[in-house]
Amino acid sequence: MIRSMTGFGRAESQTRFGLFIVEIRTVNHKFLEITHKLPNSLGVFDDKVKSLIKSKIKRGKLYLNLIHETAEEVGTNIFIDEDLAKSYFNKLKKLKNKLKLEENIKLSDVTSFPGVINYKMGEKDVTKMWPIVKSVMEKALESLVKDREREGSFLANDLTMRMRRIKDIVGDIKKSSVSNVKKYKSRLSDRINELSNGYQVDRGRLEVEVALFAKNSDITEELTRLENHMRNFNKTIRKTGEAGKKLDFIAQELHREINTVGSKSSGFNISKGVIEVKTEIEKIREQLKNIE
């Protein structure tokens, strides 16, 4: 079943290296765009994180946040960036004097800034952490995919309903196109009789005119292609994986064919049907912007 591009996934794991939390959020986008935030200590996993995401997600703007809360047993590897702390302190002091504030600058004010306190891991520790990070990420991605599939099922139901509506309208257009030629022949015959003041009408010429009209307004080919595109659309909805781009292409083809129907055929019922089909297609294309 198709997936929405909107979703959220979260997972966490408590280990001897501390608590790992992964939160992932996705929204609409034409392509896959990844924005991720990793702790400095886990920055070495940057490429692996991107690769893992790409194996599960194909389209959408993705925001990932990986949080690592250090365990006590590795707390001895914590270090303080004193130069950065001094820089923050001096700026706070300058701001305090400028605003003429009376409060004292506390240690917690300085250490709350990013980068002041860091956890420094050895290369051996980092290597051991990747299986943990990977496992938590896979759980978060699985949660995200399920959320996108759940939203996708609602979209699929809406699209199926609209395609069923288009099918009914196209069926009415087909019926109208058959009677359209008969109505044209009757109107043309009445008009000729009216203008000829009772003179004998050339029936052969009348049949030629009607045949010419029927040929120029024949929409059989377009209706056949419309029905084929509708079958293809419904089949694609039921498939798993990336389907948004293909569905949008089919919707474009539907719009092109119904445009041709409108330009070739006249009559109130057909024109009304063409407008209704175009309206449904526009609503479908709006929904497709949210499908992976």
Protein Blocks (a to p, Z undefined) as FASTA:
>chain_A
ZZdfbdcdddddddfkbccdddddddddfbdcddddddfklmmmmmmmmmmmmmmpmgdc
ddddddddddfklmmmpccdfklmmmmmmmmmmmmmmnopabdcdfklmmmpghkaccdd
dfklmmmmmmmmmmmmmmmmmmmmmmmmmmmmmmmmmmmmmmmmmmmmmmmmmmmmmmmm
mmmmmmmmmmmmmmnnopacdfklmmmmmmmmmmmmpcklmmmmmmmmmmmmmmmmmpgc
jfklmmmmmmmmmmmmmmmmmmmpgcjklmmmmmmmmmmmmmmmmmmmmcZZ
